[in-house]
């Protein structure tokens, strides 16, 4: 019986470890001319397509359902980890469920949302990580807000996609900026072009001031949120 118990615990640990693995580890590439220069949304859709292993038209179609781009990432993440369709995730969202409730209902392991860190992450992550450490084996006791989930998915994707440390990813997100802007900043640092801000055709005249603001951010961090409608 003891051997069986040990084997069961070991299997459970392996499942948890597999759930926590990134979808891609440091999977950054230069998209070149396939994306419009300076278009943060276009870059974000390309990155999302690569990270979530979905074709670009599908990602672009789903992006129109969420005013907050972080919510697009949450929807696709839950779909990926639960092996369900984005349609099913979106249907549950429309019923009024929180992102955390949807994640639990569709069987996404809680560990999938958290990148382990050796230090106390502090705000805005302290509440979520506190629940995780205390109720890791009892997910139903965890109470994570939609904003907690947006912060967690941002850290997870930055860490996975660019291979940055969790501490650096947390520092970037703590600035309060949305995921597309953060991803664009790091893309620009690595490949040139693309500064981290949402951009429209009327923004061309703002290039100089925008570049200065981005440079200031890089000096502070060493590198280079939004409303939501239920999808």
Secondary structure, 3 states (H helix, E strand, C coil): CHHHHHHHHHHHHHHHHHHHCCCCCCCCCCCHHHCCCCCHHHHHHHHHHHHCCCCHHHHHHHHCCCCCHHHHHHHHHHHHHHCCCHHHHHHHHHCCCCHHHHHHHCCCCHHHHCCCCCCCCCCCCHHHHHHHHHHCCCHHHCCCCHHHHHHHHHHHHHHHHHCCCHHHHHHHHCCCCCHHHHHHHHHHHHHCCCCCCCCCHHHHHHHHHHHHHHHHHHHHHCCCCCCCCCC
